[in-house]
Amino acid sequence: MTINWSRVRLWLPVGLAAVATLWFLWSVSMPGGHFTATISSLYLWMLVLVVAFGIGLSALLDLPPPRWRTVVRLWPLALVPLLAALALGGSGPVERLMFHLHRPALEALAAEQPRRAERQVGIYPVTGTSRDQHCALIDVDGAGGLFASTGFAHCPGERPKDATGDGYYYVPIDGPWYQFTFRW
């Protein structure tokens, strides 16, 4: 069996784009986004675009005349922008889906006494739980960037107040659940 390298090189950017899409969607599924993973996925997307452009251009130059009739063979390269659109458009729904899949475990964690113990709750690396106002706070490691920490807040009594001088900001997720950001 011989390998058709012209087909392989057309599918290479599609495979790289699929990896970049999955990496990006995972990075934004963390509350506040996973800073390092998001930046590295953007670099991976730049690599994907350079490789796709280079392969597409070289494939166009290698096509026999008339070129316009055989451009249809380059259809796999059309999947690259579709995967980019999926990554950008799917980031919000993926974040909500990941939260809802992990919600029972997060509710059990919010009901526990506050403690500083690292553990893994599905995709979320939790560094500990604490209490603030009337909320149970679940800190997620690596999320939020360089100058903030983020996580989930379970506030069943009332909506928490933003930045009352303590540096906490809240964004509603669903029902008594909020995403919190602490900026210092």
C-alpha angles and dihedrals in degrees: 000000000000125000118235099221093188089063092044092053090050091054095045095082090045091055091046090048091051090052091046091049094051092045092050094047091050092049094053094044089077115090105267091005129274102270101204094042092048093051092046091049089053090053089049089052090052088053090048092053093048092048093045092049093047095047092044092050094046091047091051091051091049095052116107118240129301087052098180092065095054097043086094087076088068093065094118089069089062088068092067096072090041090056090047090053090049091052094050097039096040099051096091097045091045091052091051092045092052090050093050092048090053097037098103092053091045091050090052089049092049090053092056125091114269114271140159100234124135117230140149119248103187106294093346118095100209117201096187149307131255142164129252125173101324095330138102108224122208112196116213116206120234095011127117103036133257102317103034142050122214141187144130128307123202107201109169097166106052142340110279119241119244122240101343088171094289098091098245121134123184133205119189117242107169132329110321092353123104137170110235130202122195114200119191 
